[in-house]
């Protein structure tokens, strides 16, 4: 049985039901190591935060797309693969680096209404790419494409890169994004 199948419920679609489903699934599958975790679409666009602490380390990809997440609370600290958190409701990446310490692959945040505070992603160890624009034709015309380009240019270069990216974002006319 796939982990995502445990999230299907025949009861009413309240956030409380999803909290119970997530807790039961994690108890059933949380035998270290957790090689992949898929909570995508768990909340059917209703789950605004992960209700319980997820395993500290995922030894593979982490999927939490297609929900209504607005907070990085209870996210795994380390993902030894890619993190797919697109199609949620994140408006900011404020202090993302305090919740997520390492992602050893890409972070996909496409289709989130991000409006500020993106620099924290540069302090997450191991990130190979960050995506905040839609992967569509003419992607370079997307309003967040210049921000995405600046972030990717400075990934993996240490604390000085945060300062450099901050300066570059401000000079490009994106001061609201030039914060941790």
DODOLUM-412326 format. One record per residue: residue number from 0; x, y, z of N, C-alpha, C in turn. Coordinates in pm, 1 decimal. Layout:
<sites>
site n NUM&nu X&nv Y&nw Z&cau X&cav Y&caw Z&cu X&cv Y&cw Z
...
</sites>
This chain:
<sites>
site n 0&nu 84.8&nv -118.4&nw 0.0&cau 0.0&cav 0.0&caw 0.0&cu 88.5&cv 123.5&cw 0.0
site n 1&nu 54.2&nv 218.5&nw -85.2&cau 128.2&cav 343.1&caw -90.0&cu 87.9&cv 430.3&cw 27.8
site n 2&nu 183.6&nv 510.1&nw 75.5&cau 156.0&cav 600.6&caw 185.9&cu 39.8&cv 692.3&cw 152.7
site n 3&nu 32.7&nv 741.7&nw 29.6&cau -74.5&cav 833.6&caw -7.6&cu -211.7&cv 768.3&cw 1.3
site n 4&nu -220.0&nv 635.5&nw -16.2&cau -348.0&cav 566.8&caw -5.9&cu -403.4&cv 572.1&cw 135.5
site n 5&nu -316.1&nv 579.8&nw 233.9&cau -363.1&cav 589.4&caw 371.4&cu -433.8&cv 721.2&cw 398.9
site n 6&nu -408.9&nv 820.8&nw 315.1&cau -468.8&cav 951.4&caw 337.6&cu -609.8&cv 962.4&cw 281.8
site n 7&nu -647.0&nv 868.4&nw 196.9&cau -782.3&cav 873.0&caw 142.5&cu -879.0&cv 838.1&cw 255.0
site n 8&nu -981.7&nv 916.1&nw 268.5&cau -1076.7&cav 895.8&caw 376.5&cu -1217.9&cv 903.2&cw 321.2
site n 9&nu -1306.2&nv 823.1&nw 375.1&cau -1445.6&cav 825.5&caw 333.2&cu -1526.9&cv 913.7&cw 427.6
site n 10&nu -1463.5&nv 962.2&nw 535.3&cau -1533.4&cav 1050.2&caw 628.8&cu -1536.1&cv 1190.5&cw 572.0
site n 11&nu -1592.3&nv 1282.9&nw 647.7&cau -1599.4&cav 1420.5&caw 597.8&cu -1460.0&cv 1479.7&cw 582.6
site n 12&nu -1447.4&nv 1582.0&nw 501.4&cau -1318.4&cav 1642.1&caw 467.0&cu -1279.7&cv 1754.5&cw 562.4
site n 13&nu -1266.3&nv 1725.8&nw 687.9&cau -1224.4&cav 1827.4&caw 783.8&cu -1074.9&cv 1815.6&cw 806.3
site n 14&nu -1008.5&nv 1925.2&nw 841.4&cau -865.3&cav 1917.1&caw 869.7&cu -833.8&cv 1816.2&cw 979.3
site n 15&nu -923.7&nv 1797.9&nw 1074.9&cau -901.5&cav 1701.9&caw 1183.2&cu -885.7&cv 1560.9&cw 1128.6
site n 16&nu -964.3&nv 1521.8&nw 1030.5&cau -951.8&cav 1390.1&caw 970.1&cu -813.5&cv 1371.0&cw 908.8
site n 17&nu -762.3&nv 1473.4&nw 845.0&cau -632.1&cav 1462.1&caw 782.3&cu -520.3&cv 1454.7&cw 885.0
site n 18&nu -537.5&nv 1520.4&nw 995.3&cau -439.2&cav 1510.0&caw 1102.1&cu -432.9&cv 1366.6&cw 1152.9
site n 19&nu -546.0&nv 1305.6&nw 1173.3&cau -549.7&cav 1166.0&caw 1218.6&cu -488.8&cv 1074.9&cw 1112.9
site n 20&nu -524.1&nv 1095.4&nw 986.9&cau -469.9&cav 1012.4&caw 879.1&cu -318.6&cv 1024.7&cw 870.7
site n 21&nu -267.3&nv 1146.6&nw 882.4&cau -123.1&cav 1168.0&caw 876.4&cu -54.5&cv 1101.0&cw 994.9
site n 22&nu -109.5&nv 1116.9&nw 1112.1&cau -48.8&cav 1055.5&caw 1230.4&cu -49.1&cv 903.8&cw 1219.6
site n 23&nu -157.6&nv 845.6&nw 1174.4&cau -163.9&cav 698.9&caw 1159.3&cu -63.7&cv 651.2&cw 1054.9
site n 24&nu -55.1&nv 723.4&nw 943.2&cau 37.2&cav 684.0&caw 837.2&cu 181.0&cv 691.3&cw 884.5
site n 25&nu 214.9&nv 796.3&nw 957.6&cau 352.2&cav 809.7&caw 1005.3&cu 385.7&cv 702.6&cw 1107.9
site n 26&nu 291.9&nv 666.9&nw 1191.4&cau 316.3&cav 557.6&caw 1287.2&cu 339.1&cv 426.4&cw 1214.8
site n 27&nu 263.7&nv 403.7&nw 1106.9&cau 276.0&cav 279.1&caw 1031.9&cu 405.1&cv 272.4&cw 951.5
site n 28&nu 448.9&nv 386.9&nw 899.3&cau 563.7&cav 388.5&caw 808.8&cu 687.8&cv 454.0&cw 866.0
site n 29&nu 680.2&nv 505.1&nw 985.9&cau 792.8&cav 579.2&caw 1042.2&cu 892.3&cv 486.1&cw 1110.9
site n 30&nu 936.7&nv 388.6&nw 1037.9&cau 1042.0&cav 300.7&caw 1085.1&cu 1167.4&cv 344.8&cw 1011.9
site n 31&nu 1262.7&nv 404.8&nw 1083.2&cau 1380.9&cav 456.9&caw 1013.5&cu 1446.4&cv 348.7&cw 929.5
site n 32&nu 1499.9&nv 381.6&nw 815.4&cau 1496.4&cav 514.3&caw 755.2&cu 1369.6&cv 534.7&cw 672.3
site n 33&nu 1323.0&nv 656.5&nw 663.0&cau 1211.9&cav 692.0&caw 574.8&cu 1274.9&cv 730.7&cw 442.1
site n 34&nu 1250.1&nv 650.6&nw 339.1&cau 1317.5&cav 670.8&caw 211.1&cu 1248.7&cv 770.6&cw 120.4
site n 35&nu 1122.1&nv 791.6&nw 138.5&cau 1047.8&cav 889.5&caw 61.2&cu 919.4&cv 915.9&cw 137.3
site n 36&nu 871.1&nv 1039.3&nw 132.1&cau 746.6&cav 1071.8&caw 200.1&cu 661.6&cv 1155.9&cw 106.9
site n 37&nu 539.1&nv 1108.4&nw 83.9&cau 448.7&cav 1177.2&caw -6.7&cu 321.3&cv 1211.9&cw 68.1
site n 38&nu 306.3&nv 1340.7&nw 99.6&cau 181.7&cav 1387.8&caw 160.3&cu 112.9&cv 1484.9&cw 65.3
site n 39&nu 143.1&nv 1470.2&nw -62.4&cau 84.4&cav 1557.2&caw -164.2&cu -66.3&cv 1540.0&cw -165.7
site n 40&nu -134.9&nv 1649.8&nw -178.1&cau -280.9&cav 1653.3&caw -189.1&cu -351.3&cv 1593.4&cw -67.9
site n 41&nu -279.3&nv 1575.0&nw 39.9&cau -338.9&cav 1518.3&caw 160.6&cu -458.6&cv 1600.5&cw 205.8
site n 42&nu -439.5&nv 1730.4&nw 209.8&cau -545.4&cav 1816.6&caw 260.7&cu -646.8&cv 1858.8&cw 157.6
site n 43&nu -635.9&nv 1806.2&nw 35.6&cau -728.7&cav 1843.5&caw -71.6&cu -749.4&cv 1993.8&cw -74.2
site n 44&nu -636.2&nv 2064.9&nw -71.4&cau -631.8&cav 2212.1&caw -74.3&cu -682.4&cv 2274.6&cw 55.6
site n 45&nu -692.9&nv 2195.9&nw 163.8&cau -741.3&cav 2249.3&caw 290.7&cu -631.6&cv 2259.6&cw 396.3
site n 46&nu -528.3&nv 2175.7&nw 388.9&cau -427.6&cav 2169.6&caw 493.8&cu -333.5&cv 2289.0&cw 482.8
site n 47&nu -340.5&nv 2383.3&nw 578.4&cau -258.3&cav 2503.2&caw 575.9&cu -125.0&cv 2484.6&cw 646.6
site n 48&nu -114.1&nv 2382.1&nw 729.5&cau 12.8&cav 2349.3&caw 795.4&cu 16.2&cv 2200.5&cw 821.6
site n 49&nu 135.1&nv 2146.5&nw 832.6&cau 148.8&cav 2005.1&caw 865.0&cu 120.6&cv 1991.4&cw 1014.6
site n 50&nu 18.8&nv 1914.7&nw 1052.9&cau -29.4&cav 1916.9&caw 1191.6&cu 59.8&cv 1846.9&cw 1293.9
site n 51&nu 147.5&nv 1757.1&nw 1250.1&cau 235.7&cav 1688.3&caw 1345.3&cu 378.1&cv 1689.6&cw 1289.8
site n 52&nu 474.4&nv 1671.1&nw 1377.2&cau 614.4&cav 1674.1&caw 1334.6&cu 644.2&cv 1554.8&cw 1244.3
site n 53&nu 695.5&nv 1583.5&nw 1125.2&cau 736.5&cav 1477.6&caw 1033.1&cu 872.9&cv 1424.8&cw 1075.5
site n 54&nu 913.6&nv 1309.4&nw 1023.5&cau 1047.5&cav 1258.1&caw 1056.4&cu 1154.3&cv 1363.4&cw 1028.1
site n 55&nu 1259.0&nv 1365.8&nw 1110.0&cau 1364.5&cav 1465.8&caw 1094.0&cu 1435.3&cv 1453.5&cw 960.6
site n 56&nu 1455.8&nv 1330.5&nw 914.5&cau 1529.5&cav 1307.9&caw 789.9&cu 1448.6&cv 1219.7&cw 696.5
site n 57&nu 1440.2&nv 1261.3&nw 571.9&cau 1381.3&cav 1180.6&caw 464.9&cu 1496.5&cv 1143.8&cw 372.5
site n 58&nu 1521.8&nv 1014.7&nw 354.8&cau 1633.1&cav 968.8&caw 272.0&cu 1592.2&cv 954.8&cw 125.4
site n 59&nu 1524.6&nv 1052.6&nw 76.2&cau 1476.4&cav 1053.3&caw -61.6&cu 1398.3&cv 1180.8&cw -83.1
site n 60&nu 1305.8&nv 1177.3&nw -175.1&cau 1226.9&cav 1296.0&caw -207.1&cu 1114.0&cv 1316.3&cw -106.9
site n 61&nu 1073.4&nv 1442.7&nw -92.0&cau 961.1&cav 1480.0&caw -6.7&cu 859.4&cv 1552.8&cw -92.4
site n 62&nu 737.2&nv 1501.6&nw -93.2&cau 630.3&cav 1557.7&caw -174.5&cu 521.0&cv 1613.6&cw -83.7
site n 63&nu 495.8&nv 1743.1&nw -91.9&cau 387.8&cav 1805.4&caw -15.1&cu 314.7&cv 1907.6&cw -102.5
site n 64&nu 308.9&nv 1879.0&nw -230.9&cau 245.0&cav 1972.3&caw -323.1&cu 93.1&cv 1957.7&cw -318.5
site n 65&nu 25.9&nv 2055.1&nw -378.6&cau -118.7&cav 2051.6&caw -396.5&cu -195.5&cv 2047.7&cw -264.8
site n 66&nu -152.1&nv 2128.7&nw -170.2&cau -223.3&cav 2149.0&caw -44.8&cu -253.2&cv 2298.3&cw -33.8
site n 67&nu -261.8&nv 2349.5&nw 86.2&cau -280.7&cav 2493.5&caw 108.3&cu -180.5&cv 2540.6&cw 213.3
site n 68&nu -62.1&nv 2478.9&nw 215.2&cau 37.8&cav 2507.3&caw 317.9&cu 83.0&cv 2653.2&cw 313.7
site n 69&nu 95.9&nv 2712.0&nw 433.5&cau 144.7&cav 2849.1&caw 447.4&cu 261.3&cv 2857.2&cw 544.4
site n 70&nu 297.3&nv 2745.4&nw 605.6&cau 399.8&cav 2743.3&caw 709.8&cu 493.4&cv 2624.8&cw 689.2
site n 71&nu 619.7&nv 2644.3&nw 726.5&cau 717.6&cav 2536.2&caw 720.0&cu 729.1&cv 2461.6&cw 852.8
site n 72&nu 640.9&nv 2489.9&nw 946.7&cau 638.7&cav 2418.9&caw 1075.5&cu 617.7&cv 2269.8&cw 1050.4
site n 73&nu 688.2&nv 2188.1&nw 1124.7&cau 677.8&cav 2041.8&caw 1122.8&cu 729.9&cv 1976.9&cw 994.6
site n 74&nu 797.2&nv 2052.4&nw 909.4&cau 862.0&cav 1994.3&caw 791.6&cu 982.0&cv 1911.7&cw 837.4
site n 75&nu 1026.8&nv 1815.5&nw 756.4&cau 1150.3&cav 1745.2&caw 791.5&cu 1268.2&cv 1842.8&cw 790.5
site n 76&nu 1364.9&nv 1820.7&nw 878.1&cau 1483.5&cav 1907.0&caw 883.5&cu 1576.1&cv 1881.1&cw 764.4
site n 77&nu 1583.0&nv 1754.6&nw 721.9&cau 1674.1&cav 1715.6&caw 614.4&cu 1599.2&cv 1630.6&cw 512.0
site n 78&nu 1619.0&nv 1662.8&nw 385.0&cau 1563.5&cav 1583.8&caw 275.5&cu 1680.2&cv 1548.6&cw 184.8
site n 79&nu 1709.4&nv 1419.6&nw 176.1&cau 1823.0&cav 1375.0&caw 94.2&cu 1773.5&cv 1341.4&cw -46.3
site n 80&nu 1711.5&nv 1439.1&nw -105.7&cau 1652.5&cav 1431.7&caw -238.3&cu 1589.0&cv 1566.1&cw -265.5
site n 81&nu 1494.3&nv 1568.7&nw -355.0&cau 1426.1&cav 1693.5&caw -389.9&cu 1306.6&cv 1717.0&cw -297.9
site n 82&nu 1267.2&nv 1843.5&nw -286.9&cau 1150.6&cav 1881.9&caw -208.0&cu 1050.7&cv 1947.3&cw -302.6
site n 83&nu 935.6&nv 1884.9&nw -315.4&cau 831.1&cav 1933.3&caw -405.3&cu 717.4&cv 1992.3&cw -322.3
site n 84&nu 712.1&nv 2124.5&nw -314.4&cau 608.6&cav 2191.4&caw -235.3&cu 536.5&cv 2296.3&cw -319.9
site n 85&nu 522.4&nv 2263.7&nw -448.9&cau 451.9&cav 2354.8&caw -538.4&cu 301.2&cv 2347.4&cw -514.9
site n 86&nu 229.9&nv 2445.5&nw -568.5&cau 83.9&cav 2451.4&caw -560.0&cu 33.4&cv 2453.6&cw -416.3
site n 87&nu 92.7&nv 2539.1&nw -335.0&cau 46.7&cav 2564.1&caw -199.1&cu 14.0&cv 2712.2&cw -186.5
site n 88&nu 17.7&nv 2766.4&nw -67.6&cau -19.2&cav 2907.0&caw -45.4&cu 92.6&cv 2985.6&cw 22.8
site n 89&nu 218.7&nv 2943.1&nw 5.4&cau 330.2&cav 3015.9&caw 65.5&cu 339.7&cv 3155.2&cw 3.4
site n 90&nu 337.0&nv 3258.9&nw 87.1&cau 353.9&cav 3395.6&caw 37.8&cu 493.4&cv 3448.3&cw 67.9
site n 91&nu 567.3&nv 3374.2&nw 151.9&cau 699.5&cav 3416.8&caw 195.7&cu 782.4&cv 3293.0&cw 229.3
site n 92&nu 912.9&nv 3307.3&nw 217.4&cau 1004.2&cav 3201.5&caw 262.0&cu 1074.9&cv 3245.1&cw 390.1
site n 93&nu 1013.2&nv 3335.4&nw 464.6&cau 1069.0&cav 3390.4&caw 588.0&cu 1110.8&cv 3277.5&cw 682.7
site n 94&nu 1237.7&nv 3278.5&nw 719.2&cau 1296.4&cav 3181.1&caw 812.9&cu 1284.5&cv 3035.9&cw 768.7
site n 95&nu 1273.1&nv 3010.3&nw 640.9&cau 1268.0&cav 2873.3&caw 590.7&cu 1391.0&cv 2794.5&cw 635.9
site n 96&nu 1504.3&nv 2863.1&nw 643.6&cau 1630.5&cav 2798.9&caw 681.3&cu 1633.7&cv 2756.6&cw 828.6
site n 97&nu 1541.8&nv 2804.1&nw 908.4&cau 1535.1&cav 2761.9&caw 1048.9&cu 1451.1&cv 2635.2&cw 1064.7
site n 98&nu 1362.2&nv 2610.5&nw 971.3&cau 1280.4&cav 2489.2&caw 973.4&cu 1343.9&cv 2377.0&cw 892.7
site n 99&nu 1401.8&nv 2412.0&nw 778.5&cau 1461.2&cav 2314.1&caw 687.2&cu 1610.6&cv 2342.2&cw 681.5
site n 100&nu 1691.0&nv 2247.3&nw 728.7&cau 1835.8&cav 2270.0&caw 738.3&cu 1913.6&cv 2218.2&cw 617.5
site n 101&nu 1860.5&nv 2115.6&nw 551.9&cau 1930.5&cav 2059.0&caw 437.6&cu 1835.6&cv 1994.6&cw 338.8
site n 102&nu 1852.1&nv 2026.5&nw 212.2&cau 1781.4&cav 1961.0&caw 103.1&cu 1887.7&cv 1931.8&cw -1.4
site n 103&nu 1909.9&nv 1804.8&nw -28.3&cau 2018.7&cav 1766.1&caw -117.1&cu 1962.5&cv 1734.5&cw -255.2
site n 104&nu 1906.7&nv 1838.5&nw -314.6&cau 1841.7&cav 1835.4&caw -444.8&cu 1772.7&cv 1968.4&cw -464.2
site n 105&nu 1675.0&nv 1972.5&nw -551.2&cau 1606.0&cav 2098.3&caw -579.8&cu 1490.3&cv 2121.4&cw -482.2
site n 106&nu 1451.0&nv 2247.5&nw -470.8&cau 1329.9&cav 2285.6&caw -399.4&cu 1236.0&cv 2346.7&cw -502.3
site n 107&nu 1120.0&nv 2285.7&nw -519.2&cau 1023.1&cav 2332.9&caw -617.4&cu 906.4&cv 2399.6&cw -545.6
site n 108&nu 897.9&nv 2530.6&nw -560.5&cau 792.6&cav 2612.3&caw -500.2&cu 706.0&cv 2679.2&cw -606.7
site n 109&nu 700.0&nv 2622.3&nw -725.8&cau 621.3&cav 2684.6&caw -831.4&cu 474.3&cv 2692.1&cw -791.3
site n 110&nu 407.3&nv 2789.6&nw -845.9&cau 263.8&cav 2811.4&caw -821.5&cu 231.3&cv 2839.5&cw -675.7
site n 111&nu 320.0&nv 2908.3&nw -606.5&cau 293.0&cav 2963.2&caw -474.4&cu 292.7&cv 3114.8&cw -489.5
site n 112&nu 204.6&nv 3185.3&nw -420.2&cau 198.5&cav 3331.7&caw -434.7&cu 305.8&cv 3404.7&cw -352.3
site n 113&nu 432.0&nv 3373.3&nw -377.3&cau 543.3&cav 3429.4&caw -300.3&cu 555.6&cv 3579.3&cw -329.5
site n 114&nu 557.9&nv 3657.1&nw -221.6&cau 562.1&cav 3802.6&caw -234.5&cu 679.7&cv 3866.6&cw -160.8
site n 115&nu 754.3&nv 3787.4&nw -81.6&cau 863.2&cav 3848.6&caw -4.0&cu 954.0&cv 3742.7&cw 57.7
site n 116&nu 1065.2&nv 3792.2&nw 114.9&cau 1154.7&cav 3715.2&caw 202.9&cu 1201.3&cv 3580.6&cw 144.3
site n 117&nu 1287.7&nv 3584.1&nw 45.0&cau 1332.2&cav 3459.6&caw -18.6&cu 1475.6&cv 3419.0&cw 15.1
site n 118&nu 1550.2&nv 3504.4&nw 80.7&cau 1694.1&cav 3477.9&caw 97.2&cu 1726.9&cv 3359.1&cw 187.2
site n 119&nu 1638.1&nv 3321.4&nw 275.5&cau 1664.6&cav 3208.7&caw 365.6&cu 1694.6&cv 3079.5&cw 292.9
site n 120&nu 1640.7&nv 3063.7&nw 172.6&cau 1665.7&cav 2941.5&caw 96.4&cu 1814.6&cv 2925.0&cw 66.1
site n 121&nu 1887.8&nv 3035.9&nw 59.8&cau 2032.5&cav 3029.4&caw 32.9&cu 2110.1&cv 2972.7&cw 151.3
site n 122&nu 2049.1&nv 2967.9&nw 267.9&cau 2116.2&cav 2915.4&caw 387.8&cu 2084.5&cv 2768.3&cw 413.1
site n 123&nu 2004.3&nv 2708.3&nw 327.5&cau 1974.5&cav 2565.1&caw 338.9&cu 2085.5&cv 2488.2&cw 269.7
site n 124&nu 2147.1&nv 2397.8&nw 341.4&cau 2259.4&cav 2321.0&caw 286.5&cu 2212.1&cv 2228.5&cw 173.3
site n 125&nu 2296.3&nv 2218.5&nw 70.4&cau 2277.5&cav 2118.1&caw -33.8&cu 2183.4&cv 2150.3&cw -147.4
site n 126&nu 2111.0&nv 2261.0&nw -141.6&cau 2013.0&cav 2291.4&caw -246.1&cu 2083.8&cv 2309.5&cw -380.4
site n 127&nu 2036.0&nv 2236.9&nw -481.2&cau 2098.3&cav 2243.5&caw -613.3&cu 2025.8&cv 2338.6&cw -708.0
site n 128&nu 1898.4&nv 2365.0&nw -681.2&cau 1820.8&cav 2458.7&caw -763.5&cu 1695.3&cv 2496.5&cw -686.5
site n 129&nu 1646.3&nv 2615.8&nw -712.8&cau 1520.7&cav 2662.5&caw -653.6&cu 1430.9&cv 2708.3&cw -767.6
site n 130&nu 1307.1&nv 2664.9&nw -763.6&cau 1209.9&cav 2704.1&caw -865.4&cu 1092.6&cv 2772.9&cw -797.7
site n 131&nu 1065.2&nv 2895.5&nw -839.9&cau 949.1&cav 2968.0&caw -787.0&cu 859.2&cv 3017.6&cw -899.3
site n 132&nu 898.1&nv 2993.9&nw -1024.4&cau 815.0&cav 3033.6&caw -1137.8&cu 751.1&cv 2909.8&cw -1198.5
site n 133&nu 650.4&nv 2930.7&nw -1277.2&cau 584.1&cav 2819.1&caw -1342.3&cu 671.8&cv 2764.5&cw -1453.7
site n 134&nu 672.3&nv 2634.8&nw -1468.3&cau 750.4&cav 2571.4&caw -1574.6&cu 665.1&cv 2566.6&cw -1701.5
site n 135&nu 648.4&nv 2680.8&nw -1761.2&cau 565.9&cav 2693.4&caw -1881.6&cu 648.4&cv 2759.1&cw -1990.8
site n 136&nu 600.6&nv 2751.4&nw -2114.1&cau 669.9&cav 2826.4&caw -2219.3&cu 676.2&cv 2974.6&cw -2182.0
site n 137&nu 778.7&nv 3038.6&nw -2221.8&cau 800.9&cav 3180.2&caw -2191.4&cu 819.6&cv 3202.8&cw -2042.2
site n 138&nu 875.3&nv 3103.6&nw -1975.1&cau 900.9&cav 3112.4&caw -1831.6&cu 977.6&cv 3239.4&cw -1795.1
site n 139&nu 1069.2&nv 3279.1&nw -1882.2&cau 1150.7&cav 3397.5&caw -1854.6&cu 1067.4&cv 3525.0&cw -1849.1
site n 140&nu 942.5&nv 3521.3&nw -1893.8&cau 854.5&cav 3638.5&caw -1886.4&cu 775.1&cv 3642.8&cw -1755.7
site n 141&nu 783.6&nv 3537.7&nw -1675.5&cau 712.7&cav 3533.7&caw -1547.2&cu 770.1&cv 3639.9&cw -1454.0
site n 142&nu 685.1&nv 3706.0&nw -1377.0&cau 730.0&cav 3818.0&caw -1293.3&cu 833.1&cv 3776.9&cw -1187.7
site n 143&nu 835.7&nv 3649.9&nw -1145.8&cau 933.2&cav 3606.8&caw -1044.9&cu 1061.0&cv 3547.9&cw -1106.1
site n 144&nu 1066.5&nv 3536.9&nw -1237.9&cau 1183.3&cav 3476.4&caw -1301.6&cu 1314.8&cv 3546.3&cw -1265.2
site n 145&nu 1320.5&nv 3680.9&nw -1263.9&cau 1447.5&cav 3744.9&caw -1225.1&cu 1489.8&cv 3708.6&cw -1081.7
site n 146&nu 1394.7&nv 3693.3&nw -992.1&cau 1426.1&cav 3656.7&caw -853.3&cu 1479.7&cv 3514.5&cw -848.1
site n 147&nu 1414.3&nv 3424.6&nw -918.4&cau 1459.2&cav 3285.3&caw -926.3&cu 1600.6&cv 3277.2&cw -982.5
site n 148&nu 1627.4&nv 3354.5&nw -1085.6&cau 1759.7&cav 3355.7&caw -1148.6&cu 1866.8&cv 3402.8&cw -1050.5
site n 149&nu 1837.1&nv 3507.7&nw -975.8&cau 1933.1&cav 3559.4&caw -876.5&cu 1958.1&cv 3455.9&cw -767.3
site n 150&nu 1852.8&nv 3391.6&nw -717.5&cau 1870.1&cav 3289.9&caw -612.9&cu 1957.2&cv 3174.8&cw -661.8
site n 151&nu 1927.7&nv 3123.2&nw -780.5&cau 2005.1&cav 3010.1&caw -832.9&cu 2150.9&cv 3046.6&cw -858.0
site n 152&nu 2175.2&nv 3169.2&nw -894.4&cau 2312.7&cav 3216.5&caw -916.8&cu 2394.9&cv 3210.4&cw -788.2
site n 153&nu 2330.2&nv 3228.8&nw -673.8&cau 2401.7&cav 3237.3&caw -546.6&cu 2389.8&cv 3112.9&cw -458.5
site n 154&nu 2324.9&nv 3007.6&nw -506.8&cau 2310.8&cav 2885.2&caw -427.1&cu 2446.2&cv 2821.1&cw -397.9
site n 155&nu 2459.3&nv 2769.7&nw -277.5&cau 2576.4&cav 2691.5&caw -240.2&cu 2705.8&cv 2768.2&cw -226.8
site n 156&nu 2699.1&nv 2898.2&nw -206.0&cau 2820.8&cav 2978.5&caw -199.3&cu 2843.2&cv 3040.0&cw -62.0
site n 157&nu 2768.0&nv 2994.4&nw 38.8&cau 2791.8&cav 3042.2&caw 174.9&cu 2719.9&cv 3169.9&cw 210.7
site n 158&nu 2750.7&nv 3219.4&nw 329.9&cau 2682.0&cav 3337.5&caw 384.3&cu 2704.5&cv 3464.7&cw 302.5
site n 159&nu 2821.8&nv 3477.9&nw 244.3&cau 2847.4&cav 3596.5&caw 163.0&cu 2750.6&cv 3603.7&cw 44.9
site n 160&nu 2709.5&nv 3487.4&nw -4.5&cau 2617.0&cav 3486.5&caw -117.9&cu 2481.4&cv 3546.0&cw -80.1
site n 161&nu 2442.5&nv 3535.0&nw 46.7&cau 2317.0&cav 3594.2&caw 91.7&cu 2325.5&cv 3745.8&cw 78.0
site n 162&nu 2437.1&nv 3801.2&nw 122.4&cau 2457.0&cav 3946.4&caw 111.2&cu 2461.8&cv 3990.1&cw -35.9
site n 163&nu 2530.3&nv 3911.8&nw -117.9&cau 2540.2&cav 3944.1&caw -260.3&cu 2402.8&cv 3936.6&cw -327.2
site n 164&nu 2327.9&nv 3832.9&nw -296.8&cau 2194.1&cav 3818.1&caw -354.3&cu 2102.2&cv 3929.7&cw -306.0
site n 165&nu 2114.8&nv 3965.9&nw -178.6&cau 2033.7&cav 4074.0&caw -123.6&cu 2058.8&cv 4203.6&cw -201.8
site n 166&nu 2185.5&nv 4235.7&nw -221.8&cau 2221.3&cav 4356.4&caw -296.1&cu 2167.2&cv 4350.8&cw -438.5
site n 167&nu 2182.1&nv 4235.7&nw -501.3&cau 2136.7&cav 4219.6&caw -639.3&cu 1984.0&cv 4232.3&cw -650.2
site n 168&nu 1910.8&nv 4175.2&nw -554.7&cau 1764.4&cav 4186.9&caw -554.6&cu 1720.3&cv 4332.3&cw -536.5
site n 169&nu 1786.5&nv 4402.6&nw -445.9&cau 1752.7&cav 4543.5&caw -422.3&cu 1779.6&cv 4626.1&cw -548.0
site n 170&nu 1896.0&nv 4605.6&nw -608.0&cau 1931.1&cav 4679.2&caw -729.5&cu 1837.0&cv 4647.5&cw -846.1
site n 171&nu 1782.2&nv 4525.3&nw -847.2&cau 1690.6&cav 4485.8&caw -954.5&cu 1547.2&cv 4533.5&cw -928.9
site n 172&nu 1525.5&nv 4597.4&nw -813.0&cau 1392.9&cav 4651.4&caw -783.7&cu 1302.4&cv 4558.5&cw -704.5
site n 173&nu 1362.0&nv 4462.3&nw -631.3&cau 1284.9&cav 4366.3&caw -552.2&cu 1321.9&cv 4370.6&cw -404.3
site n 174&nu 1314.7&nv 4487.2&nw -339.0&cau 1358.2&cav 4495.9&caw -199.4&cu 1276.2&cv 4408.6&cw -103.6
site n 175&nu 1148.8&nv 4386.1&nw -134.1&cau 1065.6&cav 4305.3&caw -45.9&cu 1108.1&cv 4158.0&cw -45.3
site n 176&nu 1177.5&nv 4114.2&nw -148.7&cau 1226.7&cav 3977.1&caw -155.1&cu 1365.6&cv 3963.5&cw -93.6
site n 177&nu 1432.5&nv 4074.2&nw -70.3&cau 1572.4&cav 4075.9&caw -26.7&cu 1586.2&cv 4065.9&cw 125.4
site n 178&nu 1511.4&nv 3975.6&nw 185.9&cau 1513.3&cav 3955.0&caw 330.6&cu 1514.5&cv 3806.4&cw 360.8
site n 179&nu 1560.9&nv 3774.2&nw 482.3&cau 1560.5&cav 3635.0&caw 526.4&cu 1420.9&cv 3595.0&cw 569.8
</sites>
